[in-house]
Amino acid sequence: MSHQTRTTKQAEKAAKLRERLESLKRSILSTGPIVQGSILKRTISREDPLRPGKTKAYGPYYQWTRKIAGRTVIQNLTLERALAFTQAIRENNRLERLLAQMRDLSLKFLELTTPGVAKRKREKAGKKRLS
């Protein structure tokens, strides 16, 4: 393969990578509110005071858990807030996936479009070095 053909193919590959990076940027711009954490739906079973020996379920209660400064923080939520926070958590996960793709493509793009260090020639087997 000639140098000209290799350079053209590299340029085409770089253009495709740049186009994909731009597409990912646009996807990031369309991201809605984001939060980290998870939503828990809890119910509590207690003995029913009106029917001894039977249990009664209370709830459901919604809780948002997340880490702040290495500690787990829990916040109670209404159903409406739990639904909104669930969507924001999904958006956060989507954003993390987009960023991972951008990092991968950026590495490939930079490796393709910037000069690297020239490789050294291997020494022949059996030849001893003087050091």
Backbone hydrogen bonds, N-H to C=O, Kabsch-Sander energy under -0.5 kcal/mol:
donor,donor_aa,acceptor,acceptor_aa,energy
6,R,2,S,-2.2
7,T,3,H,-2.6
8,T,4,Q,-2.2
9,K,5,T,-2.5
10,Q,6,R,-2.3
11,A,7,T,-2.3
12,E,8,T,-2.4
13,K,9,K,-2.5
14,A,10,Q,-2.7
15,A,11,A,-2.3
16,K,12,E,-2.2
17,L,13,K,-2.3
18,R,14,A,-2.6
19,E,15,A,-2.3
20,R,16,K,-2.3
21,L,17,L,-2.4
22,E,18,R,-2.3
23,S,19,E,-2.0
24,L,20,R,-2.2
25,K,21,L,-2.2
26,R,22,E,-2.1
27,S,23,S,-1.8
28,I,24,L,-2.1
29,L,25,K,-2.1
30,S,26,R,-1.0
31,T,28,I,-1.7
35,V,88,A,-1.0
38,S,65,T,-2.2
40,L,63,Q,-3.3
42,R,40,L,-0.6
42,R,61,Y,-3.6
44,I,58,Y,-2.8
46,R,44,I,-0.5
46,R,56,K,-2.5
48,D,54,K,-3.0
51,R,48,D,-0.6
54,K,51,R,-2.1
56,K,46,R,-3.5
58,Y,44,I,-3.2
61,Y,42,R,-3.4
62,Y,77,L,-0.8
63,Q,40,L,-2.5
64,W,75,Q,-3.1
65,T,38,S,-2.7
65,T,63,Q,-0.6
66,R,73,V,-2.0
68,I,71,R,-2.9
71,R,68,I,-1.7
73,V,66,R,-3.6
75,Q,64,W,-2.1
77,L,62,Y,-3.0
82,A,78,T,-2.7
83,L,79,L,-2.3
84,A,80,E,-2.0
85,F,81,R,-3.2
86,T,82,A,-2.2
87,Q,83,L,-1.8
88,A,84,A,-2.0
89,I,85,F,-2.3
90,R,86,T,-2.1
91,E,87,Q,-2.3
92,N,88,A,-2.0
93,N,89,I,-2.4
94,R,90,R,-2.4
95,L,91,E,-2.6
96,E,92,N,-2.4
97,R,93,N,-2.0
98,L,94,R,-2.4
99,L,95,L,-2.6
100,A,96,E,-2.1
101,Q,97,R,-2.2
102,M,98,L,-2.5
103,R,99,L,-2.6
104,D,100,A,-2.1
105,L,101,Q,-2.8
106,S,102,M,-2.8
107,L,103,R,-2.1
108,K,104,D,-2.0
109,F,105,L,-2.8
110,L,106,S,-2.9
111,E,107,L,-2.5
112,L,108,K,-1.8
113,T,109,F,-2.1
114,T,110,L,-1.5
127,K,124,K,-1.4
131,S,129,R,-0.7
